[in-house]
Amino acid sequence: MIQQSAPVASDLSAAGSGIPAVRPRIALVGVHGFGQQHLANLARLEEAGAVELVRVADPNPPEAGRLAGSVAIYNTLDELLAAGPVPDVVILATPIQTHAPLALAALGAGADVYVEKPPVASMAQFQELLAAAESAGRLVQVGFQSLGSQALLAISNTIESGAIGDVLGLSAQGMWLRTKGYFKRSRWAGKRSLDGVDVVDGVATNALAHAVATALSVAGAHTIADVDSVETDLYRAHDTQSDDTSVIRVRTAAGKTLLCALTLCAPEQEHPSVTVHGTRGDITFFYTEDELVITTPDGERREAFGRTDLLENLIEARKSGSPLLSGLADTGAFTCVLEAIRAAPEPRHIGPEYLSWEGDGDDAHPVVHGIAGVIGRAVTAQATFAELGLPWARTVPPVRTFAIDGKPVADYQDGSRVRAISSPRPYLHPVRTLAGTVVTDHQPLDHVWHLGAGVALQDVDGINFWGGRTYTRAAGEYIWRPDHGRIVRVGSADTDSPDSASPVRASHDSTSPERDGRLSETLAWNGPDGASVLYERRTWGWAAAGDSAWRLTLDFALSPAGDRPVSLGSPGSNGRTGGGYGGFFWRFPECAEATVWTPAGTGEAAVHGSITPWLAWSGKFTGGAATLVFVASEGTRDPWFVRVEGYPGVGQSLAWDTPVIAEPSAPVRRSVTVFIADGILGTHEVERLINQRGKQS
């Protein structure tokens, strides 16, 4: 033992006599790092007469004079506990991998415990510690300080009041930066394990663990039973074992979805937040500031709140039996997240081409290119980095890849990973030129329900198969409604029954197996209740169209699933002037120097709403210049829907300003051809491509 002076008599006599100490006697294990915060808080509470710090333990003792002379100093917790009467509360501010064994020792000696986050390094440790606390009849408080915020009650009350409408989902965002030196501060920093022992350090389990724990609490997920599933998508830019840029998606037993997007590779430190997304507005909680921002159609309201100190809460619980604000059992949901991260594959390294390093030496820190937009896009779409298709992320295998001469030109996605309120459906993305330039986007930040190239409608007998808000004539605006449908594959389009066992039929021309192909299928358009409203027969075809272009064709037919007509509509048919989108739609990625034209005019104003045989779009995409030519079927009267300024997209409006009726005996049929060419083409070259199609058909 290292001791500045003998322990004061009150430390010994009160405990030895069986008379309860007037002030709880506190021992602190770990006086450096976050232990310094505990020392400052203990000094505050001692001055108020609420506690008495009697002992500390740390193999690296505090500076002389840092503690009062009455405080005994030990090298280890074992020495501290063996030295005499057991303290009332033991605070653990030690490395992650020591939390469980030290907490077990303190509980076994008869002390209550305050343990820093994360409380344990595995689910097995959590179960053992929880059982030990229950067996000993002792309390364990976990240091998620934000759970003491009085803003949490205000969030709950605001949700219950209906001020933000129905809850669509929850998210947590954290953009911090950490330097090389941060990971050199101790042997365990940045480690998943150390000397064979679990550590599970990382952005979600340690640095920004409060974001995860706070978001879980707001979502009503406290115990293990409150969690239905946890998905992880882990990455690292630093030369560490642990993740520093990750998405964690939690689905609760109550049916809520929480998406946490976190990084330690931001250009600058920002206040992390938890947001509740509602149909009428959002509640954003900046938990480090204890500040709420409530945004509704009525405006924005900001309010700051106080916070209950967790040590004071523990002391009160010891005295009156009141509940702990961050008790061990109520961190079971967080431990489910930690366990999922512990069991996940090692984080994928983010390549240097996607990073910039700022600063020098140990002060250097990586910045993931465009990370702020990536974080925003992930939480808005409730999607992982892999699902967003980021170039540095893991690849989510498509259902199928279309290829020409061995070159992949389009990936077919079934939409099963798309959030429910984006109306999940099959689509193509990425679509590429023969040179590899990507010319589609999906789940972009401005409209996360835009999905590559495919078919979607916003009003099918009142069901939204487009995603996002619904425009209604009654409201005269876009509103959130629980009206989102889902389009799923159910059978082969080459059979008469939608219940065919084969969901897809793909074929190639036997004379040129690598130059073209076809994918045919039957799709069910199911409403929110799961009942089918429409059946669709869809066929994709692809073929080479020269050395620098290829041709994509889409044919689809929509038939009522029952014996009555079905109305197919759009915002335009519901009263929004110029908003007749729906049917075939192509979402472009960011495009510089975009030009859109038809045989009759150039520019968005000239071509939007026009009825012409073809429409062309050219511009410079991330991978190079490209031109796309959209060719209408002969005799079509569907106007072109075009956006250039707000976002880049082209569609063929199935119901521009009037609903189209699908009859049981008369399906609604549509067809479109798209030429995807490298380079910037002129009108003469566009027409030559189209004429070439005519000669080949």
N, C-alpha and C positions, 0 to 999 in steps of 0.2 A: 504494500500500500504506500502511496505517496500522500502525505497528509500535511496540510498547512498548520493545523492545530488540532487539539483533541475535540471530538464531537461535543456539542453543548449538552448539558444535562437533560434538557427537555427532549432531546432526540432519544435518549435512552430511558429515562425514568417514566415518561408517559406511556411508552409502549410496554415497558417491563412491569408496570403496576397494573396493567389491564384497564387503565382509565383512558378513554379515547382522547387523542391529542386535539386541542382546540383547532389547530390548523393542520390540514393534511401535510404529511411529510413526503417530500418529493425527491426522487433520485433521477438524475439525467445521465443516460448512457450515450456518449457521443457529444462532445462539446464544440466540435469544429463543423464547417459546412453549415447545414441547416440547424445544427445544434446551437449556433450563435443566436438564431432567431428565438429558440426556446429559452436561452439564457436571458435574453432581453425581456421576453414575456414573463418569465419567472420573477425577474427583478420588479416588474410592474405589479405583479400580484402580491409579492412579498411586501412591497411598500403599502399596498392596500390592506395588508393583514390577512390575506386570503389563503396563503400557502407558506410553507417553509422549505426551502431547498436545503437538504441535509447532506446529500452525497452526489458525487459524479464519478463516472468511470470512463476512461479513455486511455489507450496505450500511449497517446501523445498528450500529456497533461496540459492544461491551460496555462497561459502566461501567469507568472507570479503577480499577485494582486488583482487578478481578474475576478476571483471569487472572494466572498467573505471568509474570514478566518474560521468561521464555524463549520464550513463545508468540508467534509472529508473527501479525499480524492483517491481513487483506486484505478488500477490498470484494466480490470475486467469486471463484468457483471458478477461472475462467480465470486470474486474476491469481495465485491460490494455486499452481496447477499450473505456471504459467510461471516461477515464482520460483526454481525449483531442483529438487532431488531430489524425486521423487514420494513422498508418504507411503505407508505400507503399506496403510492403511485410510482411506477417506473416508466419514464419516458424514454423511448428508443429512437434515436436519431442517428442510425448506423447504416452501413451498406445494406442493400436490398437482401442479399443472400443470408444475412445474419438475423433478419427480423423474426422469422419463425422460431429458430432455436432459442434466441434470447427471450422472446415473449413467452415461450413454453417454460423457460426457467423461472421467469418472474412470476408467472401464474402459479407454478408449482410451489414457490416459496410463500404464496399467499398475498401477492400484491395485485392491484389493478394495473392495467397497462394502457399507455398511450403510445401507439406505434406509428411511425411515419409511413407515408404511402410509397410504393404499394405495400400492403401489410405482409404479403407473402410472395413467394416466387413460383408457386404452383397450386393447382387445385387440391392436390393431396395435402400440402401443408395447410391450406385453408381449412380443410375438413378436420385435420388433427388439432389445429389451434382452436377452432370453434368448439370441438368436443371437450378440449381441456378447460376452456373458459366456463362452459356449462357445468362440467363436473366439479370445478373448484368454486363455482358460484361467484366468479369474479367478472369484472367489466373490462372490455377491450374497446378503446376508442381509436379510430384510424384517422390519421392526419389529413383528411380532405377538407381543408379549412373553408372552402367555398360552400360546403354543405351547412355551414353556420349562418349563411347569408339570409337575412330576413326578406330578400327579394324573392326567394323560392315560394313563400306563401303568396306573395303578390302575383307571381306567375300563375299559380294554381287558381287563385281567385279570378284572374283575368280570363283564363280559359273557361272556367265554369260559368262566367257571366255571359259568354257568347260574343264577347267584343271582337274576337278575331275569327268568328265563325267556327266551322268544323276544322279539326286538326288534320292536315294533310300529311304531315311528317315532321321530324325533328332533325336538326343538324348541329354539329359542332365544328367550328373552324379555328385553327391555330396556326399562325405563321410567325415563328420565332427563328432566330439564327443562333447557331452554336459554332464556336471556333475549334480549330485543331487542339488548342490548349485545354478546352473544356473536357475533351476526352483523354487528356493526359493527367487529370487531377487525381485520379486514383486507379488502381489496378482493375477494378470492376466496371469502370465507366465504359459504356459502349459495348458491353459484353452480353451475350446470350447465356453463356455459362463460363465459369472460371474454375479450373482444376476439377472439372467434372461435376460441379455444383451449379444448379440453376441460378441465374441472376435475372434474366429477362429485362434488362435495361432497354429503353427505347422511347421513341417519341410519345407513344400512346400509354405506356406503362409507367413512365417516370416524368419526363420533362413536361409533357402536356397531359398527364394523367388526370389532372383536375378537370380538363375539358370533357374527357370521357365520363368521369364519375358524376360530374354535374349534369351532363346531358342525360345520363341514365336515370338520375334522380328525377329530373323534370319529366322524363318519359314514364315515370312510375315503375321503373325497373330497379329494384333494390336487392332482392334475394336471388338465389340461383333459380328458384322456381319461376321468377318473373321473366326469364330469358328463354326464348324459343330457339334462336340460332345466332351464331356469330360468324361473319365472313371477314377474312383479312386479305389485304393486298399491300404487301410490305416491300419497301425499297430503301436504298441507302446511297448517299453521295459521299459521305465520309468513309475513311478507311477503318471501318469498325465491323463488329459482328452484328450489331443491332440495327434496327430500322430507324431512319430519321425522316422519312417521307412516306406516309401511309394513309390508307383508307381502312376504316373499320365500319362494317355495316351490321347493325344489331336489329333483329326482329324480336319484339317482345311477345310474351304470352298473351298480352292484351291486343295484339294485332297492329302495334305501332312499328314504324320503321325509323331507325336512327342512323344517320350517316355521319361519321366523324372523318374529316379530311384534315390532316395535320402534317406540318413540316418543320424541320429545324434548318431549312435551307432557303429562307426568305431573304430578300435584299435588305430588309430592316425588321426590327422587332415591332409587332403590332399586338394590340390587346386582343386576346382570344375571346371567343364568344360562343354562346349556345342559342340557337334560334328555334322557336316553335312556329311552323309555317301553317297558316290558317286560310280558310276560303275568303275571309274578309280582311286579312292583314297578318302581320307578324309580330312576335315578341322576341326581341334580341336581348340577351343577358350578357353583359360584359362582366364576367364573374370576378376578375381581378380588381375591378373598380366598384363592384356591387351596384352597378347601374343598369337600369332597364330602359330600353327604347321600344315603345309600342307604336306601331304604324298601322293605321286603318284608313279607310276612305275619309274619315273625319280629320285626319292630320297625324302629326307625330307628337308623342308625349315622352319626355324623359324624366326619370326619377331615380334619386340615389337612396340607398338603404344602409342600415347598420348591419353589423355582423356579430353573432355570439361567438365568443372565443371557445374553442373546443375543449381546452383544459378546464375552463370554468364550467362548461357543460358537464364534463366528467365529474368534477367535484360536486356539483349540484345533484347529479344522478346518484352518487355515493350517499349523499345526505338524505335525499327525499324519494329516491326511486324513480325520478322522472326519466323519460327516455333519452338515450344518447342520440345526438344528431348525426353521428357517423359511426355507429356501432359496427362491430365486425360482421355480424350476420347480414347487415344491410349493405355490405360491400361485396356480397356474393355475386351480384350481377357484374360488378367490375372484375371480379376474379374470373368469371366466365370469359371475359374479354382477354385478360392476361393469359389464361390457359390456352385460348385459341391461338394467341401470338406465340406462346412457348412451343406449341405443337406444330406450328406452321413451318413450311420450308424456309430456309435461310432467305433473308431479304435479297432481292435482285439488285445488282449494282447498276446505278444510273451512269451511262457512259459519259466520258469527258466532253463529247461533242454537244451534250445537252446541258452543260454546266459552265458557269463563270466563277472564278475564284476572286474574292475581294480581300484585301489586306495582305499582310506579310507574316511569315514565320508562324508562331503559335496563334497569332491574331487572325490568320487567314480563315475564311469561311466560304463554303460553296453556295451558289445561288442557282437553283434549277430554273432554266429559262421559262418565262411566262408562268411561274408557279402561282401567282395570285389568281390569274384567270382559270388555271387548272383546278385550284381549290374551289373557286366559285362554281365552276361548271359541275364538279363532282357532287357538291352538296345540293345544287339545284336539281340535278338529274337523279339524285340518289344512286349514283353509279360509281363503281370502282375505277381506278386509273386504267386498268386493263380493259374494262368494258367501254371506256371512252376511246380506246384505240390509240393511246398516246405512244409516240415512237419509242420511248424508253421503257414502256411498260411490257408486262407479259402479254402474250398473244392469247386471245380467247378464240379457239378454233371455230371457224364458221361451219354451218351445216354442209356447205358445199362450196367449191371454188370453180368458177367458169374460167376456162383457159383456151387460148388460141396459140397453136404451135408451141405448146409448153409454157407460154407466158400467162400468168394469172391476170385476168382482166376484171374480175368482179367476185366478191365474196357474198354468198347468200346467207343472211342471218335470219333466224326464226323469230327474233324479238322476245324470246322467253326471259331475257334478263332486263328488259325494259320495265320501268316502274309502272304501276297500274294506271296512274293518272296521266300517263303519256300514251294510253291506248296501245298496248303491245301488239305488234303485227310483224309479219315477214317483210324483209326489205333487202336491197342490195347496198352493201358498203364494206370496204371501199370499192368504188369503181375506178379503174385506172385506164389510161391510154396504153397503147402498145409499148411506149417508152417508159411506162411506170408512173406517170404523173397522176396523182389522186384527184378526181374531179367530183367527189361527193363528200358530204359531211353528215355526221349524225350526232344527235344530242348536243348541238351547239348551245352556248350560254344564252344567246338571245331567245331561242325557242327550243328547249331541250326535247320537245316532242317531235321535232323534225328528224326523220329517219331516212337518210340516203335517198334511194330511188325506190318508189313503190306505189301502192294504192291506199288511199285513206279518204274518209268522208267525215265531216263534222256532224251531220244530222241524218241518221238512218232511223226513221220513226222515233225521233227524239233521243237516240243513243249516239254518243260522241265516239267515233272511230278515228278521230284525228289526233286527240290529245290536248291537254291544256284546258283553258277556259272555253266555255261554250257561248256563242252569240245567240241570243234569243230575241225575237220580235217584241215580246212583252217587256223585257228589261231594256231593250234598246242599247245594250252594251254586252261586253264579255263578262260572264260570271262563272264562278266555280260551281259545279253541280256534281252530285254523285252519279254521273251518267256515262262513265267511260266503259267502252266495250273492249273486246280482245279478239283478234283474228288469229286462228290457229289452224294448223294443217291437220286434215282428217282423212284424206284419201287421195287416190290417183285420179287425175282428170280423165284418164283413158278408160275409166269404168263408169257404170251407171249409178253406182251407190256411193254416197259420201262416207259410208262406213267401211269402205275397202280397207283391207289390212295393210296395204302398201300406201304410205302417205305421199310418196313422190315417185314419179317415173322420169328418168333422164335418158336421153338417147343421143346418138351421134349419127351423122350421115355416114353410111358404110363406105362411101367412096372417098371421103376425106375426114377421117376420124379426129383429126386434130385441128381442122379449120372451122368447124362449127359444132353446135350442140343445141339441145333443147331440154328444158325442165318443165314438166307439166304436173299439176297438183290440184287438189280440191281443198278449199279453205272454208272454215265455218266462221261466220261473223257472230260472235256470242255477246249478249248483253251483260250488264253488271250481275245479273242473277245466274249467268251461265247458260241461259237458253239461247239457241241459235235463232237469229233473225234472218240472215242471208246465208246462202251457199255461193261460193265463187269458184268458177273454173278458170285457172290462170295458167298461162304458158309463157315462159321466157325462152327466147331464142337468141343465139349469138353466132356470129360468123365474121370472118375476115372480110375487109373491104379495101384491099390494097395493102401496101407495105407499111403505111403509117396510120391506118384507120381501121376500125372494126364497127360492126353493126349489132345493135341490141334491139330486139323486138319484144313487145309486151302485148299479149292479147288476154282480155279477161271478160267474163260474163257473170253478172250478178242476178241470182234468182231468189225469190222468197223461200224461206225455209218451211213456211206453212202454206196454207191454202188461201191466203188473202194477199192483196197488193201491199208493197212496202214502198214508202216514200224516201227518196234519196235527195238530200238537200245540202245546203251550204249556208254560211253567214249571208252570202248574197241573196239567196232565196228566202232568208229570214229578215231581210230589210237592210243589210249593210251594203251600201253602194260600193261597187267595185271589189267586194269581198267574196267573190264567187269561187274561191278555191275549193278543191276536192275532186277526187278521182286520181288520175296519174299525177305524181308530183316528184320533182327532182330538186334536192337541196344541194347547192354548191358549197364548197369551202370558201374561205377568204380568197378573193379574186381581185387582182390589181388591173387597172386599165380595161375594165369589163366593157364590152360592146355587145348590144343585143339588137337584132334586126330581123325583119321579115321582107318579103318581096314588096311590101307596101310602105315600109317606114323603118326608122332607126330610133332607138332610145325607149326607155320604159314607158313614157307617156304615149308614144306612138303605137307600141305593140301590145300593151296591156289591154285586154278585152277585145283584141282584134281576132278575126277569123281568117286565117291564111293557110295555104298548104304546108308551109314550113316556117320554123323560127330558128335562128342561129344565135349562139352565144360564144364569144371568144374572150380570152383574157389570159393573164399571167397568174398561174397558181404556184404554190410552193415548189412543186417539182419541175415546173416548166410551163411553157405556153401550150394552150389547147383550144380547140374549137369543138363545140357540140352542136349538132343539127337535129332538131326535133321535127319529125315529119308526121303530119296528121294522116289518118286513113282517108281514103277517097270519099268525098261527099260529107265529111264531118261538119257539124255546125257548132262544135264546142269551141268557145273562145280560149285564147291563150291567157293564162294567169302569169304575170311577170313581176318580180321584185328585183331591183338592183340597188337602190339606195339604202333601204332599211335593212335588208339582208339579201343575199343572192339566191334566187330560186325561180324555177319555171314549172308550170303545171298546165294541164289541159282540163279546163273546168267542165265537169260533168253536169253541174246544176248552177249555171252562172247567176241567174236571178229568178229561176222558177224550178221547183222540185221536178225530178224525173221519177216516174212510177215504174217499179219493177213488178211485172205481173207474173203469176205462177206459170202461165203458158207463154210468156214473152220476156225472157231475160234481157237485162240491159247489157249490151255488148259494146266494148270499146277496144281500140287498137292504136298503138303508137310505135314508131320506129325512131331510134336515136343513133346517130353516127357519132362516134367518139374518135377525134382525130388529134394527132400531135400538131403543134404549130398554129399559127394564125391564118385562117383561110378567108378568102374573099368570096363574094357572091358567086362568081363563075365557078370556083372550086366546089362550093357548096352544091350548086346545081349539078355539077358533074358527079358528085357522090350520090345524089338522089337519083339521077338518071341511071347510074350504074346499078343501083338497087332494082330499078325497073327492068333492066335487061336480065338480071339474075333471077327475078321472081317468076 
